[in-house]
């Protein structure tokens, strides 16, 4: 049994209404595994991160707003929306969450289709032309998520970025 844990920023419901139908056409496998998100910290960065550190990182004065550019293909049939604005705030959040000033650079993005999944019949550029060439998204919580084997990701805990504990757990699909 393989277990992976990550920290993620789930796309809020309003923006997800635009992004999720595109993800469903481009990569229904990925869409079933996890909702639209930006990975904040990967599993190799989280061996035993204390939850207290996550709570402290979440005590920021404001949520994090990132700008995303037009979808781009990568690694064959993969498709992502790259972060084109707000990266400094994203990196500061990574530093706070990991408790280390020397964290590696990690390009923020939203994956629309993952290249490890089979090419979907609906995966072609005209399927993602409906997405804006620039989209601002404000993230209000960090989610600690877990995947066992190849099952859907599950939300283990949510850390609101403004210090409140009232942010609902998003659906992981």
N, CA, C and O of each residue as an XYZ file, in Angstrom:
692
protein
N       0.853     -1.179      0.000
C       0.000      0.000      0.000
C       0.896      1.239      0.000
O       1.801      1.358      0.826
N       0.641      2.152     -0.925
C       1.392      3.395     -1.038
C       0.508      4.552     -0.600
O      -0.615      4.707     -1.081
N       1.024      5.359      0.313
C       0.276      6.521      0.789
C       1.076      7.770      0.484
O       2.273      7.839      0.764
N       0.408      8.759     -0.093
C       1.027     10.046     -0.405
C       0.252     11.146      0.314
O      -0.978     11.119      0.359
N       0.976     12.111      0.876
C       0.353     13.284      1.483
C       0.934     14.533      0.854
O       2.131     14.617      0.577
N       0.066     15.496      0.635
C       0.489     16.771      0.058
C      -0.289     17.897      0.716
O      -1.311     17.682      1.367
N       0.226     19.103      0.526
C      -0.523     20.305      0.868
C      -0.996     20.902     -0.434
O      -0.236     20.992     -1.398
N      -2.244     21.309     -0.463
C      -2.795     21.829     -1.705
C      -3.680     23.032     -1.443
O      -4.165     23.246     -0.333
N      -3.874     23.806     -2.489
C      -4.787     24.947     -2.481
C      -5.886     24.608     -3.484
O      -5.656     24.649     -4.692
N      -7.074     24.274     -2.993
C      -8.169     23.934     -3.898
C      -8.748     25.190     -4.531
O      -8.887     26.222     -3.874
N      -9.081     25.092     -5.809
C      -9.710     26.197     -6.532
C     -11.108     26.403     -5.935
O     -11.878     25.449     -5.826
N     -11.438     27.642     -5.549
C     -12.762     27.911     -4.976
C     -13.894     27.601     -5.962
O     -13.689     27.539     -7.174
N     -15.074     27.412     -5.411
C     -16.235     26.963     -6.184
C     -16.543     27.826     -7.405
O     -16.824     27.285     -8.475
N     -16.500     29.129     -7.279
C     -16.841     30.009     -8.395
C     -15.939     29.757     -9.600
O     -16.429     29.588    -10.717
N     -14.636     29.731     -9.381
C     -13.684     29.488    -10.474
C     -13.715     28.026    -10.917
O     -13.502     27.724    -12.091
N     -13.981     27.122     -9.972
C     -14.048     25.705    -10.320
C     -15.178     25.425    -11.304
O     -15.075     24.508    -12.119
N     -16.253     26.205    -11.236
C     -17.367     26.014    -12.186
C     -16.926     26.235    -13.632
O     -17.530     25.699    -14.562
N     -15.879     27.020    -13.812
C     -15.348     27.275    -15.156
C     -14.311     26.214    -15.527
O     -14.283     25.739    -16.663
N     -13.464     25.847    -14.572
C     -12.340     24.954    -14.845
C     -12.742     23.479    -14.888
O     -12.251     22.738    -15.739
N     -13.614     23.044    -13.998
C     -13.929     21.614    -13.884
C     -14.536     20.996    -15.145
O     -14.180     19.867    -15.481
N     -15.441     21.686    -15.862
C     -15.951     21.062    -17.093
C     -14.847     20.804    -18.125
O     -14.907     19.823    -18.867
N     -13.850     21.676    -18.169
C     -12.723     21.487    -19.086
C     -11.899     20.282    -18.630
O     -11.515     19.446    -19.447
N     -11.631     20.193    -17.334
C     -10.887     19.051    -16.800
C     -11.626     17.742    -17.076
O     -11.005     16.731    -17.401
N     -12.941     17.763    -16.947
C     -13.742     16.552    -17.174
C     -13.596     16.057    -18.612
O     -13.594     14.850    -18.851
N     -13.475     16.967    -19.559
C     -13.311     16.573    -20.963
C     -11.872     16.172    -21.279
O     -11.639     15.205    -22.005
N     -10.905     16.919    -20.733
C      -9.507     16.663    -21.061
C      -8.938     15.444    -20.339
O      -8.119     14.716    -20.900
N      -9.369     15.219    -19.095
C      -8.795     14.130    -18.310
C      -9.775     13.682    -17.225
O      -9.629     14.060    -16.063
N     -10.764     12.882    -17.599
C     -11.751     12.431    -16.616
C     -11.138     11.605    -15.485
O     -11.686     11.574    -14.383
N     -10.016     10.941    -15.738
C      -9.358     10.161    -14.685
C      -8.866     11.095    -13.583
O      -9.153     10.872    -12.406
N      -8.130     12.137    -13.956
C      -7.611     13.086    -12.975
C      -8.748     13.813    -12.266
O      -8.676     14.068    -11.063
N      -9.768     14.138    -12.994
C     -10.935     14.835    -12.429
C     -11.595     14.005    -11.325
O     -12.056     14.552    -10.323
N     -11.639     12.667    -11.517
C     -12.212     11.791    -10.494
C     -11.310     11.663     -9.270
O     -11.797     11.445     -8.161
N     -10.002     11.797     -9.465
C      -9.058     11.625     -8.359
C      -8.989     12.840     -7.437
O      -8.830     12.693     -6.225
N      -9.108     14.046     -8.011
C      -8.925     15.254     -7.210
C      -9.533     16.451     -7.924
O      -9.502     16.545     -9.151
N     -10.086     17.361     -7.135
C     -10.656     18.597     -7.681
C      -9.524     19.517     -8.153
O      -8.361     19.310     -7.808
N      -9.875     20.524     -8.938
C      -8.895     21.499     -9.439
C      -8.168     22.139     -8.261
O      -8.788     22.553     -7.282
N      -6.845     22.211     -8.372
C      -6.031     22.676     -7.254
C      -4.654     23.120     -7.718
O      -4.254     22.902     -8.862
N      -3.944     23.751     -6.791
C      -2.525     24.059     -6.955
C      -1.809     23.305     -5.841
O      -2.139     23.477     -4.668
N      -0.844     22.483     -6.193
C      -0.077     21.778     -5.169
C       0.862     22.767     -4.497
O       1.693     23.394     -5.154
N       0.724     22.901     -3.186
C       1.581     23.804     -2.422
C       2.881     23.108     -2.034
O       3.958     23.680     -2.200
N       2.798     21.883     -1.520
C       3.976     21.116     -1.113
C       3.757     19.656     -1.474
O       2.720     19.077     -1.148
N       4.725     19.070     -2.141
C       4.630     17.676     -2.563
C       4.998     16.725     -1.427
O       5.527     17.133     -0.393
N       4.700     15.434     -1.654
C       4.903     14.435     -0.604
C       6.357     14.323     -0.145
O       6.605     14.053      1.030
N       7.318     14.524     -1.040
C       8.721     14.415     -0.624
C       9.152     15.577      0.274
O      10.208     15.514      0.904
N       8.350     16.623      0.336
C       8.649     17.761      1.200
C       7.972     17.647      2.563
O       8.254     18.441      3.461
N       7.093     16.682      2.724
C       6.282     16.563      3.938
C       6.510     15.281      4.712
O       5.537     14.594      5.024
N       7.720     14.928      5.032
C       7.884     13.654      5.730
C       7.110     13.606      7.042
O       6.362     12.656      7.271
N       7.263     14.568      7.879
C       6.550     14.605      9.163
C       6.332     16.059      9.565
O       6.800     16.477     10.624
N       5.649     16.820      8.762
C       5.445     18.235      9.069
C       4.454     18.365     10.230
O       3.359     17.806     10.173
N       4.827     19.086     11.265
C       3.909     19.238     12.403
C       2.682     20.074     12.033
O       2.801     21.109     11.378
N       1.518     19.619     12.452
C       0.286     20.353     12.163
C       0.322     21.750     12.776
O      -0.309     22.667     12.250
N       1.048     21.926     13.877
C       1.158     23.251     14.496
C       1.810     24.232     13.533
O       1.435     25.404     13.486
N       2.790     23.754     12.762
C       3.450     24.628     11.797
C       2.462     25.045     10.706
O       2.476     26.192     10.260
N       1.607     24.117     10.279
C       0.608     24.445      9.271
C      -0.384     25.468      9.814
O      -0.761     26.412      9.120
N      -0.794     25.271     11.040
C      -1.721     26.232     11.647
C      -1.074     27.610     11.735
O      -1.730     28.620     11.479
N       0.210     27.658     12.096
C       0.918     28.934     12.179
C       1.056     29.570     10.792
O       0.916     30.785     10.651
N       1.328     28.758      9.773
C       1.447     29.278      8.413
C       0.122     29.854      7.936
O       0.090     30.810      7.161
N      -0.964     29.266      8.406
C      -2.291     29.719      7.992
C      -2.683     31.033      8.664
O      -3.635     31.684      8.232
N      -1.973     31.427      9.700
C      -2.303     32.677     10.387
C      -1.709     33.870      9.650
O      -0.994     34.689     10.226
N      -2.017     33.941      8.397
C      -1.572     35.046      7.548
C      -2.667     36.105      7.547
O      -3.838     35.785      7.751
N      -2.297     37.365      7.320
C      -3.318     38.403      7.340
C      -4.291     38.343      6.160
O      -5.389     38.895      6.232
N      -3.890     37.677      5.080
C      -4.781     37.639      3.922
C      -4.605     36.334      3.144
O      -3.566     35.681      3.240
N      -5.624     35.964      2.379
C      -5.505     34.816      1.477
C      -4.478     35.107      0.384
O      -3.988     36.231      0.269
N      -4.156     34.096     -0.415
C      -3.169     34.233     -1.487
C      -3.898     34.301     -2.826
O      -4.709     33.432     -3.145
N      -3.601     35.344     -3.608
C      -4.202     35.487     -4.933
C      -3.133     35.213     -5.982
O      -2.056     35.808     -5.971
N      -3.460     34.294     -6.890
C      -2.553     33.936     -7.975
C      -3.234     34.202     -9.306
O      -4.444     34.026     -9.450
N      -2.441     34.627    -10.271
C      -2.931     34.802    -11.630
C      -2.474     33.631    -12.480
O      -1.330     33.190    -12.373
N      -3.360     33.128    -13.321
C      -3.042     31.995    -14.181
C      -3.196     32.388    -15.637
O      -4.144     33.077    -16.014
N      -2.248     31.940    -16.448
C      -2.259     32.244    -17.873
C      -3.013     31.203    -18.672
O      -3.594     30.264    -18.129
N      -2.985     31.397    -19.975
C      -3.671     30.499    -20.905
C      -3.119     29.078    -20.768
O      -1.931     28.894    -20.500
N      -3.976     28.079    -20.952
C      -3.533     26.689    -20.861
C      -2.407     26.375    -21.843
O      -2.377     26.882    -22.964
N      -1.485     25.527    -21.394
C      -0.340     25.105    -22.206
C      -0.206     23.598    -22.148
O      -0.467     22.980    -21.117
N       0.200     23.017    -23.253
C       0.470     21.575    -23.255
C       1.859     21.336    -22.686
O       2.750     22.173    -22.831
N       2.042     20.166    -22.026
C       3.351     19.775    -21.523
C       3.449     18.254    -21.517
O       2.437     17.562    -21.400
N       4.637     17.749    -21.640
C       4.914     16.309    -21.549
C       3.924     15.469    -22.351
O       3.312     14.544    -21.815
N       3.771     15.784    -23.609
C       2.847     15.026    -24.456
C       1.444     15.595    -24.393
O       1.193     16.682    -24.913
N       0.514     14.866    -23.757
C      -0.879     15.311    -23.738
C      -1.271     15.981    -22.414
O      -2.458     16.181    -22.157
N      -0.293     16.327    -21.578
C      -0.598     17.071    -20.361
C      -0.975     18.505    -20.703
O      -0.482     19.063    -21.683
N      -1.849     19.103    -19.896
C      -2.271     20.489    -20.093
C      -2.317     21.155    -18.717
O      -2.884     20.609    -17.770
N      -1.716     22.338    -18.620
C      -1.754     23.074    -17.363
C      -1.978     24.559    -17.606
O      -1.740     25.079    -18.695
N      -2.443     25.220    -16.559
C      -2.554     26.678    -16.543
C      -1.429     27.178    -15.641
O      -1.472     26.958    -14.431
N      -0.415     27.853    -16.211
C       0.720     28.289    -15.404
C       0.390     29.522    -14.563
O      -0.426     30.357    -14.954
N       1.035     29.618    -13.411
C       0.912     30.807    -12.574
C       1.720     31.918    -13.246
O       2.906     31.748    -13.526
N       1.077     33.045    -13.499
C       1.751     34.174    -14.132
C       1.744     35.418    -13.254
O       2.239     36.471    -13.656
N       1.184     35.295    -12.056
C       1.162     36.420    -11.125
C       0.944     35.943     -9.703
O       0.160     35.025     -9.460
N       1.638     36.565     -8.765
C       1.464     36.237     -7.371
C       2.392     35.148     -6.870
O       2.228     34.647     -5.757
N       3.373     34.780     -7.696
C       4.247     33.675     -7.303
C       5.001     33.964     -6.001
O       5.224     33.045     -5.213
N       5.392     35.198     -5.761
C       6.142     35.526     -4.537
C       5.319     35.186     -3.294
O       5.854     34.648     -2.324
N       4.026     35.496     -3.318
C       3.155     35.169     -2.186
C       3.020     33.654     -2.030
O       2.994     33.144     -0.910
N       2.937     32.942     -3.142
C       2.866     31.482     -3.126
C       4.131     30.903     -2.491
O       4.057     30.017     -1.640
N       5.275     31.407     -2.906
C       6.540     30.907     -2.364
C       6.659     31.222     -0.873
O       7.142     30.390     -0.105
N       6.227     32.408     -0.458
C       6.252     32.746      0.973
C       5.367     31.788      1.769
O       5.709     31.415      2.892
N       4.242     31.392      1.198
C       3.361     30.435      1.874
C       4.041     29.072      1.984
O       3.914     28.397      3.006
N       4.759     28.663      0.942
C       5.529     27.407      1.005
C       6.577     27.473      2.113
O       6.736     26.524      2.882
N       7.281     28.583      2.192
C       8.303     28.769      3.226
C       7.668     28.666      4.607
O       8.197     27.991      5.490
N       6.535     29.335      4.793
C       5.848     29.304      6.094
C       5.364     27.898      6.432
O       5.509     27.450      7.570
N       4.794     27.205      5.460
C       4.253     25.864      5.707
C       5.358     24.862      6.020
O       5.198     24.000      6.883
N       6.478     24.981      5.312
C       7.565     24.025      5.511
C       8.526     24.455      6.619
O       9.347     23.662      7.080
N       8.417     25.722      7.045
C       9.276     26.203      8.123
C      10.736     26.245      7.742
O      11.610     25.996      8.573
N      11.008     26.567      6.465
C      12.385     26.542      5.966
C      12.539     27.593      4.881
O      11.846     27.546      3.864
N      13.440     28.538      5.091
C      13.688     29.600      4.104
C      14.305     29.056      2.815
O      14.209     29.695      1.767
N      14.926     27.899      2.881
C      15.652     27.358      1.735
C      14.840     26.349      0.934
O      15.413     25.438      0.336
N      13.512     26.493      0.909
C      12.712     25.539      0.132
C      12.978     25.726     -1.353
O      13.275     26.830     -1.811
N      12.870     24.642     -2.092
C      13.128     24.709     -3.536
C      12.016     25.482     -4.243
O      10.896     25.595     -3.745
N      12.355     26.001     -5.396
C      11.358     26.667     -6.234
C      10.389     25.607     -6.741
O      10.790     24.503     -7.110
N       9.137     25.952     -6.754
C       8.089     25.025     -7.206
C       7.102     25.845     -8.019
O       6.348     26.632     -7.446
N       7.083     25.684     -9.343
C       6.175     26.494    -10.161
C       4.704     26.167     -9.886
O       4.274     25.021    -10.021
N       3.953     27.179     -9.504
C       2.526     27.007     -9.249
C       1.787     26.836    -10.575
O       2.094     27.512    -11.556
N       0.817     25.930    -10.595
C       0.013     25.700    -11.797
C      -1.230     24.899    -11.421
O      -1.306     24.289    -10.355
N      -2.189     24.922    -12.323
C      -3.383     24.086    -12.202
C      -3.320     23.069    -13.331
O      -3.275     23.442    -14.503
N      -3.316     21.796    -12.988
C      -3.260     20.749    -14.013
C      -4.676     20.489    -14.535
O      -5.594     20.194    -13.770
N      -4.824     20.605    -15.840
C      -6.102     20.305    -16.484
C      -6.128     18.863    -16.995
O      -7.173     18.212    -16.987
N      -4.972     18.374    -17.440
C      -4.825     16.988    -17.890
C      -3.428     16.523    -17.496
O      -2.438     17.197    -17.777
N      -3.357     15.370    -16.845
C      -2.067     14.858    -16.396
C      -1.536     13.869    -17.426
O      -2.271     12.982    -17.861
N      -0.266     14.004    -17.827
C       0.265     13.117    -18.871
C       0.371     11.653    -18.452
O       0.479     10.789    -19.321
N       0.345     11.336    -17.142
C       0.432      9.929    -16.723
C      -0.888      9.190    -16.960
O      -0.913      7.960    -16.989
N      -1.982      9.935    -17.128
C      -3.282      9.316    -17.380
C      -3.456      9.085    -18.880
O      -2.800      9.742    -19.688
N      -4.332      8.160    -19.253
C      -4.554      7.912    -20.683
C      -5.090      9.162    -21.383
O      -5.823      9.952    -20.788
N      -4.721      9.327    -22.629
C      -5.232     10.434    -23.432
C      -6.740     10.276    -23.589
O      -7.215      9.254    -24.084
N      -7.479     11.281    -23.171
C      -8.941     11.236    -23.262
C      -9.387     11.592    -24.662
O      -8.714     12.350    -25.360
N     -10.516     11.050    -25.075
C     -11.030     11.334    -26.421
C     -11.371     12.810    -26.579
O     -11.343     13.331    -27.694
N     -11.692     13.492    -25.484
C     -12.029     14.911    -25.546
C     -10.834     15.831    -25.382
O     -11.007     17.038    -25.212
N      -9.619     15.285    -25.428
C      -8.424     16.077    -25.170
C      -7.882     16.681    -26.455
O      -7.119     16.044    -27.180
N      -8.282     17.912    -26.728
C      -7.736     18.658    -27.857
C      -7.808     20.145    -27.514
O      -8.654     20.558    -26.720
N      -6.923     20.953    -28.109
C      -6.832     22.368    -27.729
C      -8.147     23.141    -27.769
O      -8.340     24.038    -26.948
N      -9.052     22.830    -28.684
C     -10.293     23.610    -28.718
C     -11.164     23.357    -27.481
O     -12.100     24.116    -27.231
N     -10.875     22.317    -26.713
C     -11.614     22.028    -25.476
C     -11.251     23.002    -24.361
O     -12.056     23.239    -23.460
N     -10.050     23.566    -24.414
C      -9.682     24.505    -23.362
C      -9.593     25.944    -23.841
O      -9.137     26.814    -23.099
N     -10.018     26.205    -25.057
C     -10.092     27.589    -25.553
C     -11.099     28.415    -24.755
O     -11.024     29.644    -24.748
N     -12.030     27.757    -24.093
C     -13.049     28.468    -23.324
C     -12.481     29.117    -22.063
O     -13.103     30.013    -21.492
N     -11.303     28.669    -21.627
C     -10.697     29.260    -20.437
C     -10.068     30.599    -20.787
O      -9.471     30.760    -21.851
N     -10.208     31.536    -19.896
C      -9.662     32.867    -20.104
C      -8.148     32.792    -20.223
O      -7.508     31.895    -19.674
N      -7.587     33.759    -20.958
C      -6.132     33.780    -21.089
C      -5.482     34.253    -19.795
O      -4.285     34.052    -19.591
N      -6.255     34.870    -18.934
C      -5.735     35.193    -17.601
C      -6.888     35.084    -16.612
O      -7.997     35.554    -16.866
N      -6.598     34.455    -15.482
C      -7.619     34.224    -14.471
C      -6.986     34.469    -13.104
O      -5.954     33.882    -12.777
N      -7.602     35.330    -12.317
C      -7.154     35.564    -10.949
C      -7.964     34.677    -10.014
O      -9.193     34.640    -10.083
N      -7.268     33.969     -9.145
C      -7.941     33.087     -8.196
C      -7.383     33.362     -6.802
O      -6.170     33.371     -6.594
N      -8.287     33.586     -5.855
C      -7.893     33.797     -4.475
C      -8.126     32.515     -3.693
O      -9.233     31.978     -3.668
N      -7.070     32.037     -3.059
C      -7.111     30.809     -2.270
C      -7.206     31.188     -0.803
O      -6.423     32.001     -0.312
N      -8.161     30.599     -0.111
C      -8.443     30.988      1.269
C      -8.083     29.919      2.295
O      -8.302     30.115      3.491
N      -7.535     28.791      1.846
C      -7.199     27.719      2.783
C      -6.143     26.796      2.197
O      -6.039     26.621      0.983
N      -5.363     26.214      3.099
C      -4.433     25.136      2.761
C      -5.116     23.842      3.170
O      -5.656     23.750      4.272
N      -5.100     22.844      2.302
C      -5.661     21.535      2.645
C      -4.551     20.500      2.713
O      -3.699     20.425      1.827
N      -4.569     19.707      3.770
C      -3.699     18.548      3.882
C      -4.482     17.389      3.283
O      -5.565     17.053      3.763
N      -3.932     16.772      2.226
C      -4.652     15.718      1.514
C      -3.823     14.441      1.491
O      -2.607     14.461      1.679
N      -4.515     13.333      1.255
C      -3.841     12.038      1.240
C      -4.442     11.163      0.144
O      -5.650     11.165     -0.093
N      -3.546     10.408     -0.522
C      -3.973      9.424     -1.513
C      -3.376      8.078     -1.135
O      -2.176      7.972     -0.881
N      -4.212      7.057     -1.099
C      -3.763      5.698     -0.845
C      -3.835      4.950     -2.172
O      -4.878      4.900     -2.824
N      -2.701      4.372     -2.551
C      -2.563      3.684     -3.836
C      -3.034      4.616     -4.958
O      -2.561      5.749     -5.047
N      -3.945      4.168     -5.806
C      -4.412      5.028     -6.896
C      -5.845      5.501     -6.674
O      -6.548      5.860     -7.620
N      -6.267      5.497     -5.411
C      -7.622      5.951     -5.080
C      -7.706      7.470     -5.099
O      -6.689      8.155     -5.211
N      -8.918      7.989     -4.988
C      -9.135      9.434     -4.955
C      -8.469     10.042     -3.722
O      -8.382      9.405     -2.672
N      -8.004     11.272     -3.864
C      -7.413     12.012     -2.754
C      -8.508     12.344     -1.738
O      -9.651     12.625     -2.098
N      -8.127     12.303     -0.463
C      -9.037     12.639      0.630
C      -8.477     13.824      1.405
O      -7.267     13.919      1.612
N      -9.348     14.720      1.830
C      -8.941     15.861      2.641
C      -8.859     15.406      4.094
O      -9.831     14.894      4.650
N      -7.694     15.596      4.699
C      -7.487     15.232      6.102
C      -7.727     16.411      7.038
O      -8.244     16.241      8.143
N      -7.351     17.601      6.592
C      -7.523     18.789      7.426
C      -7.480     20.023      6.529
O      -6.927     19.996      5.430
N      -8.076     21.097      7.024
C      -8.115     22.368      6.289
C      -7.616     23.462      7.223
O      -8.029     23.545      8.380
N      -6.722     24.298      6.707
C      -6.134     25.390      7.473
C      -6.467     26.702      6.767
O      -5.793     27.076      5.807
N      -7.499     27.403      7.233
C      -7.887     28.669      6.594
C      -6.740     29.681      6.671
O      -6.045     29.766      7.683
N      -6.554     30.434      5.610
C      -5.436     31.376      5.540
C      -5.668     32.661      6.311
O      -4.744     33.464      6.444
N      -6.850     32.880      6.816
C      -7.083     34.104      7.584
C      -7.325     33.807      9.054
O      -7.843     34.653      9.783
N      -6.956     32.615      9.492
C      -7.075     32.269     10.893
C      -8.420     31.715     11.324
O      -8.557     31.284     12.469
N      -9.432     31.710     10.437
C     -10.743     31.151     10.796
C     -10.729     29.646     10.593
O      -9.969     29.143      9.765
N     -11.551     28.925     11.329
C     -11.695     27.479     11.137
C     -13.062     27.163     10.566
O     -13.656     26.144     10.923
N     -13.582     28.018      9.681
C     -14.923     27.808      9.158
C     -14.932     27.443      7.681
O     -16.004     27.345      7.084
N     -13.758     27.239      7.072
C     -13.706     26.894      5.658
C     -14.080     25.422      5.509
O     -13.459     24.559      6.129
N     -15.100     25.128      4.683
C     -15.504     23.723      4.520
C     -14.475     22.948      3.720
O     -13.778     23.519      2.882
N     -14.377     21.666      3.971
C     -13.508     20.806      3.177
C     -14.087     20.719      1.765
O     -15.273     20.429      1.603
N     -13.273     20.966      0.750
C     -13.777     20.819     -0.621
C     -13.925     19.345     -0.968
O     -13.299     18.475     -0.363
N     -14.747     19.099     -1.933
C     -14.905     17.732     -2.421
C     -13.664     17.366     -3.200
O     -13.157     18.186     -3.965
N     -13.160     16.158     -3.028
C     -12.026     15.713     -3.819
C     -12.499     14.907     -5.014
O     -11.687     14.388     -5.779
N     -13.764     14.806     -5.170
C     -14.479     14.139     -6.283
C     -14.831     12.757     -5.911
O     -15.432     12.037     -6.708
